[in-house]
Amino acid sequence: MKVAVIGANGKVGRLVCDKLKKVDNYDPVAFVRTEEQVKYFKNEVGIDVTLTSVEDSTVGQIAEAFKKHKIEAVVFSAGAGGKSIERIFTVDLDGCCKVADACEEANISRFIVVSAIKAEDRTFWYDTALRNYYIAKNAADHYVRGTNLNYTILQPGMLETGKSTGKLCTLDLLETKKDSFFAIDRDDVAEVIVKILQHDKGTICKTIPLANGGLAIEDFLKTLYE
């Protein structure tokens, strides 16, 4: 399966690409926005890559890139990183919406989105410094839910690096992780993405909050369909 990784140069995106490289019959295709990034993924990572910016490309151009590379599934992990309000809305919001539209135009049904914990709960974020970011995530998630795609919206908490445990918090205990801002290692988010690309049972048309906890990732995913 050829998987487009939108935002491949981000921290989660790079991990997804690295992990998919090691899975038989799965080939990541990095969608990036600069020539420097193209060279990195082509020469250093050794995977297929395309210079296709979700900000600067039209829906049609993104769809054509999907068709050219024979994409069968799409992962959206692009983000502006809070650099400016404008880019939050052109990347996190409109970028996600355009990619969803491009999936439908290119007849790709599987779409995995990396969103943010409690994006649909305004009481959680409205009076915080992350309000603009969350407005974008909330709207993008809502848009994706209105498509005909076989989507999965993953909502990780505070992203960390270097503390991967391979374990997640069960949904019934999620609120116990509030004091740690629902922290989760980026590697664990990437691992979830790869596993649900391989086995999507229980994840289609679902929004799944993610935080580190005490249950192995594979066992956590089984709880979604048991």
Secondary structure, 3 states (H helix, E strand, C coil): CEEEEECCCCHHHHHHHHHHHCCCCCEEEEEECCHHHHHHHHHHHCCEEEECCCCCCCHHHHHHHHHHCCCCEEEECCCCCCCCHHHHHHHHHHHHHHHHHHHHHCCCCEEEEECCCCCCCHHHHCCCCCHHHHHHHHHHHHHHHCCCCEEEEEEECCEECCCCCCEECCHHHHHHHHHHCCCEEHHHHHHHHHHHHHCCCCCCCEEEEECECCEEHHHHHHHCCC
